[in-house]
Amino acid sequence: MRGLAARYAAFDMMEAVRALSALLLLGMAAIVFPQSLRAATFSGGYDGIGDAAGMSLTLSQIERRVVGSLSLQGGAVYTLNGEREDARSGTAQGALGARGGQRDAFFHIEERPLGLQFLFIPATAEGEPDLGRASEYSFLKRGVRPTITEETNPRYKVAPEEPVDILAFIDGFRGWSPGDTTRLYAGLPERQRALILLYDHATAELMWRICEAAPEEGSIAARRLADMQERQQTDCEPYLRVVERAKKGGLFSEFLRRSQFQLELIRATVLCDRGETGAARCADVSALGSPLILRWRRADAIMRELAGADVEPDVHENEREPEAAAEREAGETSPVPAAEVETVPQVAPGARVPLPRPDGGEEAVSDFGPDALPLAAETVEHHRLPLARP
């Protein structure tokens, strides 16, 4: 009897467990399935991105019905009236009612993970959808920020936090961000910075990257940039403009090659100075580097040559005034035969008089004029490079 009672008790307990499990499953289904049906609701505000930047969209969904308003970039506003194809679909479509005299249109929207895709379909004269003139726009739901992936981030290498040696700087600065390049350049000893500035193409590349960083005014990096600008007689704004033109000129890769060649000469010079290279090798380095240092050119002149002959140099007003004054004075005086005229430079009181140079140019700082068309000459087949050792 005791065994039969225990058997029936166990059977009742199993039935109770089965019944409780069924009730739990039904409860979970009642909670999950309605939520999944409502998960794709379009209700909310959306901001346009990409081609739709400046546009906004507001939607409200009640069951299958979708209403709202669309504001275009030019200020036109449309009222939106449509419905979803079914309760579980991620799409909706309907009509756009115009405000302010615009012609009515149609729309089709599709759900996206972070917002929706909106198809704006103009209406024909007969009031039918004109799919041939349809425009597609992307909208991001307000309050949702997309995750920035590695592909959308600039792929800069991680730069050291502590100051680096000049050899490490030469090896790494092309892979660092402009900010890191500026910071680590400013941390170089003065003698090492001065060595880099002796080479024109290397300086032109470095100035381009530092100008892009726009160091904070008053910082050490800003003072280092100011020293470079004073030597180059130009500012970052006009220089970056001519750099952008130079990138489109077709010879920018040649500029980077010549800059790399000069950087390698800087590396070899440092190793010679440290006694880590043989005397014969150091003699070769000196023979290659000396002509380049003597023929130093301003960075903006190098970039203008890369950009093409149609790019005019940026001349400040205070540089034009002495020339204009000289022309006015010459016009007011009586004409004199050209052979008897002695050219006298018009210099403002207290201004420093530049030393005369044989070539009469303003871009070279040595007593040797720059090569004629140095980049164009290298494009000629079998032409000897001016960088070759004499």
C-alpha positions as CSV (number, residue, x, y, z in Angstrom):
1,M,0.0,0.0,0.0
2,R,2.8,2.3,0.9
3,G,4.5,1.6,-2.5
4,L,1.3,2.3,-4.4
5,A,0.8,5.6,-2.6
6,A,4.3,6.7,-3.3
7,R,3.9,5.7,-7.0
8,Y,0.7,7.8,-7.4
9,A,2.3,10.7,-5.5
10,A,5.3,10.7,-7.9
11,F,2.9,10.5,-10.9
12,D,1.0,13.6,-9.6
13,M,4.2,15.5,-9.1
14,M,5.4,14.8,-12.7
15,E,2.1,16.0,-14.0
16,A,2.3,19.1,-12.0
17,V,5.8,19.8,-13.3
18,R,4.6,19.3,-16.9
19,A,1.7,21.6,-16.4
20,L,3.9,24.3,-14.8
21,S,6.3,24.1,-17.7
22,A,3.6,24.5,-20.3
23,L,2.3,27.5,-18.5
24,L,5.8,29.1,-18.4
25,L,6.3,28.4,-22.1
26,L,2.9,30.0,-22.9
27,G,3.8,33.1,-20.8
28,M,7.2,33.5,-22.5
29,A,5.5,33.2,-25.9
30,A,3.0,35.8,-25.0
31,I,5.8,38.2,-24.0
32,V,8.3,37.5,-26.8
33,F,6.2,37.3,-29.9
34,P,4.3,40.6,-29.5
35,Q,7.6,42.3,-28.7
36,S,9.1,40.9,-31.9
37,L,6.2,42.2,-33.9
38,R,6.7,45.7,-32.4
39,A,10.5,45.7,-32.6
40,A,10.6,47.1,-36.1
41,T,8.5,50.2,-35.4
42,F,9.4,53.3,-37.4
43,S,8.3,55.8,-34.7
44,G,10.9,58.4,-33.8
45,G,13.0,61.2,-35.3
46,Y,15.7,60.7,-38.0
47,D,18.5,62.9,-39.3
48,G,19.9,62.7,-42.8
49,I,23.5,61.6,-43.4
50,G,25.6,61.6,-46.6
51,D,23.6,63.1,-49.5
52,A,20.7,63.7,-47.1
53,A,22.7,65.9,-44.7
54,G,20.5,68.7,-43.5
55,M,17.3,66.8,-44.0
56,S,15.1,65.5,-41.1
57,L,12.3,63.0,-40.9
58,T,9.8,62.4,-38.1
59,L,7.6,59.3,-38.1
60,S,4.8,57.9,-35.9
61,Q,3.5,54.4,-36.3
62,I,0.2,53.0,-35.0
63,E,-0.2,49.4,-35.8
64,R,0.4,49.3,-39.6
65,R,-0.3,53.0,-40.2
66,V,2.8,55.3,-40.6
67,V,2.5,59.1,-40.6
68,G,4.9,62.0,-40.2
69,S,6.8,64.8,-42.0
70,L,9.9,65.2,-44.2
71,S,12.0,68.4,-44.3
72,L,14.3,68.7,-47.3
73,Q,17.5,70.7,-47.5
74,G,16.0,73.6,-49.4
75,G,13.3,74.1,-46.7
76,A,10.5,72.2,-48.5
77,V,8.3,70.2,-46.1
78,Y,6.1,67.2,-47.0
79,T,3.5,65.4,-44.8
80,L,3.9,61.6,-44.9
81,N,1.0,59.2,-45.0
82,G,1.5,55.5,-45.6
83,E,1.4,52.0,-44.1
84,R,3.5,49.0,-43.6
85,E,3.0,46.1,-46.0
86,D,2.4,43.8,-43.0
87,A,2.9,43.9,-39.3
88,R,6.2,42.1,-39.4
89,S,7.8,43.7,-42.4
90,G,10.6,46.2,-42.3
91,T,9.2,48.4,-45.1
92,A,6.5,50.9,-45.5
93,Q,5.3,53.1,-48.4
94,G,2.7,55.7,-49.2
95,A,2.2,59.3,-50.4
96,L,3.9,62.6,-49.6
97,G,1.6,65.6,-49.4
98,A,3.3,68.9,-50.3
99,R,3.3,72.1,-48.4
100,G,4.0,75.5,-49.9
101,G,3.1,74.7,-53.5
102,Q,5.3,71.7,-54.2
103,R,4.0,68.9,-56.2
104,D,3.0,65.7,-54.4
105,A,5.3,62.7,-54.3
106,F,5.6,59.1,-53.1
107,F,7.9,57.3,-50.7
108,H,9.2,53.9,-49.8
109,I,11.2,53.3,-46.6
110,E,13.2,50.3,-45.5
111,E,14.5,49.6,-42.0
112,R,18.3,49.6,-41.4
113,P,20.2,48.6,-38.2
114,L,20.9,52.3,-37.2
115,G,18.0,54.0,-39.0
116,L,16.3,53.7,-42.4
117,Q,16.7,54.1,-46.1
118,F,14.2,56.5,-47.7
119,L,13.3,56.5,-51.4
120,F,11.8,59.8,-52.6
121,I,9.7,59.3,-55.7
122,P,8.5,62.4,-57.6
123,A,5.0,62.3,-59.2
124,T,4.4,62.6,-63.0
125,A,2.0,65.1,-64.4
126,E,-0.7,62.4,-64.3
127,G,0.0,61.9,-60.6
128,E,1.8,58.5,-61.1
129,P,5.1,57.6,-59.4
130,D,8.1,58.5,-61.6
131,L,10.7,55.9,-60.6
132,G,13.2,57.1,-63.1
133,R,13.7,60.4,-61.1
134,A,13.6,58.7,-57.7
135,S,16.3,59.7,-55.1
136,E,17.5,57.5,-52.2
137,Y,18.5,59.0,-48.9
138,S,20.0,57.5,-45.7
139,F,18.7,58.6,-42.3
140,L,20.2,57.9,-38.8
141,K,17.8,57.5,-35.9
142,R,18.3,60.2,-33.3
143,G,20.1,59.1,-30.2
144,V,21.9,56.3,-32.1
145,R,25.7,56.8,-32.7
146,P,27.3,54.4,-35.1
147,T,30.3,52.5,-33.9
148,I,33.5,53.8,-35.6
149,T,35.2,50.8,-37.1
150,E,38.9,50.4,-37.9
151,E,38.1,51.0,-41.6
152,T,36.7,54.5,-41.0
153,N,39.6,55.5,-38.7
154,P,42.8,56.9,-40.2
155,R,45.3,54.0,-40.0
156,Y,48.0,55.8,-38.1
157,K,50.6,53.9,-36.2
158,V,50.9,54.3,-32.5
159,A,53.6,56.9,-31.8
160,P,55.9,56.8,-28.7
161,E,54.9,58.9,-25.8
162,E,58.5,59.9,-24.8
163,P,60.9,61.9,-27.0
164,V,62.6,59.9,-29.7
165,D,66.0,60.0,-31.4
166,I,66.3,61.6,-34.8
167,L,66.8,58.2,-36.4
168,A,63.6,56.8,-34.9
169,F,61.8,60.0,-36.0
170,I,63.0,59.6,-39.6
171,D,61.8,56.0,-39.6
172,G,58.4,56.6,-38.1
173,F,57.0,60.1,-38.8
174,R,55.3,59.1,-42.1
175,G,53.2,56.6,-40.3
176,W,52.3,58.8,-37.3
177,S,49.4,61.2,-37.1
178,P,50.2,64.9,-37.8
179,G,49.8,65.7,-34.1
180,D,52.2,63.0,-33.0
181,T,54.7,64.1,-35.8
182,T,54.5,67.7,-34.5
183,R,55.0,66.7,-30.9
184,L,58.0,64.4,-31.5
185,Y,59.6,66.9,-33.9
186,A,59.3,69.6,-31.3
187,G,61.0,67.2,-28.8
188,L,64.1,66.7,-31.0
189,P,67.3,68.5,-29.9
190,E,68.0,71.8,-31.6
191,R,71.0,70.4,-33.5
192,Q,69.0,67.5,-34.9
193,R,66.2,69.8,-36.0
194,A,68.7,72.1,-37.7
195,L,70.2,69.2,-39.6
196,I,66.7,68.4,-41.1
197,L,66.1,72.0,-42.0
198,L,69.3,72.0,-44.2
199,Y,67.5,69.8,-46.8
200,D,64.7,71.5,-48.7
201,H,62.5,68.6,-49.8
202,A,62.7,66.9,-46.4
203,T,61.7,70.2,-44.8
204,A,58.9,70.8,-47.3
205,E,57.4,67.4,-46.4
206,L,57.8,67.9,-42.7
207,M,56.3,71.4,-42.8
208,W,53.3,70.1,-44.7
209,R,52.6,67.5,-42.0
210,I,53.1,69.9,-39.1
211,C,50.9,72.6,-40.7
212,E,48.1,70.0,-40.9
213,A,48.4,69.4,-37.2
214,A,47.8,73.1,-36.4
215,P,49.6,73.1,-33.0
216,E,48.1,75.1,-30.2
217,E,49.2,78.6,-30.0
218,G,51.9,79.2,-27.3
219,S,53.0,75.6,-27.2
220,I,56.5,74.4,-27.9
221,A,55.3,72.8,-31.2
222,A,53.8,76.2,-32.3
223,R,57.2,77.9,-31.6
224,R,59.0,75.3,-33.6
225,L,56.6,75.8,-36.5
226,A,57.0,79.5,-36.2
227,D,60.7,79.1,-36.6
228,M,60.2,77.0,-39.7
229,Q,57.7,79.5,-41.2
230,E,60.2,82.4,-40.6
231,R,62.9,80.5,-42.5
232,Q,60.5,79.6,-45.3
233,Q,58.9,83.1,-45.4
234,T,55.4,81.7,-45.7
235,D,52.4,80.7,-43.5
236,C,50.6,77.4,-43.2
237,E,47.4,78.6,-44.9
238,P,48.9,79.5,-48.3
239,Y,51.3,76.6,-48.1
240,L,48.7,74.0,-47.5
241,R,46.7,75.4,-50.5
242,V,49.6,75.0,-52.8
243,V,50.3,71.5,-51.4
244,E,46.8,70.4,-52.3
245,R,47.4,71.7,-55.9
246,A,50.8,69.9,-55.9
247,K,49.1,66.6,-55.0
248,K,47.0,66.9,-58.2
249,G,50.0,67.8,-60.4
250,G,51.1,64.2,-61.1
251,L,54.6,64.6,-59.7
252,F,53.9,64.3,-56.0
253,S,55.3,60.8,-55.8
254,E,58.5,62.1,-57.2
255,F,58.6,64.8,-54.5
256,L,58.2,62.1,-51.8
257,R,61.0,60.1,-53.4
258,R,63.4,63.0,-53.3
259,S,62.4,63.8,-49.7
260,Q,63.1,60.2,-48.8
261,F,66.5,60.4,-50.5
262,Q,67.3,63.5,-48.4
263,L,66.1,61.8,-45.2
264,E,68.5,58.9,-45.9
265,L,71.3,61.4,-46.3
266,I,70.3,62.8,-42.9
267,R,70.4,59.4,-41.4
268,A,73.9,58.7,-42.9
269,T,75.2,62.0,-41.7
270,V,74.1,61.2,-38.1
271,L,75.7,57.8,-38.2
272,C,78.9,59.4,-39.5
273,D,78.8,62.0,-36.7
274,R,78.5,59.2,-34.2
275,G,81.4,57.3,-35.7
276,E,79.3,54.3,-36.7
277,T,80.2,54.5,-40.4
278,G,83.5,54.2,-42.2
279,A,85.4,57.2,-43.6
280,A,84.9,56.2,-47.2
281,R,81.2,56.0,-46.8
282,C,81.1,59.3,-44.9
283,A,83.0,61.0,-47.8
284,D,80.3,59.7,-50.2
285,V,77.6,61.1,-48.0
286,S,79.3,64.5,-47.9
287,A,79.7,64.6,-51.6
288,L,76.0,63.8,-52.2
289,G,74.7,66.1,-49.5
290,S,76.7,69.3,-50.0
291,P,75.3,70.2,-53.4
292,L,71.7,69.7,-52.1
293,I,72.4,72.0,-49.1
294,L,73.9,74.7,-51.3
295,R,70.9,74.6,-53.7
296,W,68.3,74.8,-50.9
297,R,64.9,76.1,-52.1
298,R,61.9,77.3,-50.3
299,A,59.1,74.8,-49.7
300,D,56.4,76.8,-51.4
301,A,58.6,77.1,-54.5
302,I,59.0,73.3,-54.6
303,M,55.2,72.8,-54.3
304,R,54.4,75.5,-57.0
305,E,56.7,73.6,-59.4
306,L,54.9,70.4,-58.7
307,A,51.5,72.1,-59.1
308,G,52.3,73.5,-62.5
309,A,53.2,76.8,-64.0
310,D,49.7,78.3,-63.7
311,V,50.0,78.6,-59.9
312,E,51.1,82.0,-58.8
313,P,53.0,82.6,-55.6
314,D,51.2,84.1,-52.7
315,V,52.5,87.7,-52.3
316,H,51.5,89.8,-49.3
317,E,50.5,93.4,-49.8
318,N,53.5,94.7,-47.9
319,E,55.8,92.9,-50.4
320,R,54.0,94.6,-53.3
321,E,54.1,98.2,-51.8
322,P,57.9,98.9,-52.4
323,E,57.6,97.8,-56.0
324,A,54.5,99.9,-56.6
325,A,56.1,102.9,-55.0
326,A,59.2,102.5,-57.2
327,E,57.0,102.4,-60.3
328,R,55.1,105.5,-59.3
329,E,58.3,107.4,-58.6
330,A,59.7,106.3,-62.0
331,G,56.6,107.5,-63.8
332,E,56.7,110.9,-62.2
333,T,60.3,111.7,-63.1
334,S,61.4,112.7,-66.6
335,P,62.4,109.9,-68.9
336,V,66.1,109.0,-68.9
337,P,67.8,106.7,-71.4
338,A,67.9,103.1,-70.1
339,A,71.7,102.9,-70.4
340,E,72.2,105.8,-67.9
341,V,69.7,104.6,-65.3
342,E,71.2,103.1,-62.2
343,T,68.8,100.7,-60.4
344,V,68.4,101.7,-56.8
345,P,66.3,99.3,-54.6
346,Q,63.5,101.0,-52.7
347,V,63.8,99.9,-49.1
348,A,61.7,101.0,-46.2
349,P,63.6,102.7,-43.3
350,G,64.9,100.2,-40.8
351,A,64.3,97.2,-43.0
352,R,67.0,94.6,-43.4
353,V,68.6,94.6,-46.9
354,P,68.9,91.1,-48.4
355,L,72.3,90.1,-49.7
356,P,72.5,90.1,-53.5
357,R,72.5,86.7,-55.1
358,P,74.0,85.9,-58.5
359,D,70.7,84.5,-59.9
360,G,68.6,87.4,-58.6
361,G,66.1,85.0,-57.2
362,E,64.3,85.1,-53.8
363,E,63.8,81.4,-53.3
364,A,67.4,80.2,-52.8
365,V,69.3,81.0,-49.7
366,S,72.8,80.2,-51.0
367,D,75.1,81.7,-53.5
368,F,74.3,78.9,-55.9
369,G,71.1,79.1,-58.0
370,P,68.7,76.1,-58.1
371,D,68.7,73.6,-60.9
372,A,66.6,74.6,-63.9
373,L,63.5,72.5,-63.9
374,P,64.9,69.9,-61.5
375,L,61.7,67.7,-61.5
376,A,60.9,68.1,-65.2
377,A,64.4,67.1,-66.1
378,E,64.1,63.8,-64.2
379,T,61.2,62.8,-66.3
380,V,63.4,62.7,-69.5
381,E,64.6,59.2,-70.3
382,H,68.3,58.6,-69.8
383,H,68.7,62.1,-68.2
384,R,71.3,62.1,-65.4
385,L,69.6,63.0,-62.1
386,P,70.9,66.2,-60.5
387,L,71.0,64.2,-57.2
388,A,73.8,62.0,-58.6
389,R,77.2,62.4,-57.0
390,P,79.4,64.9,-59.0
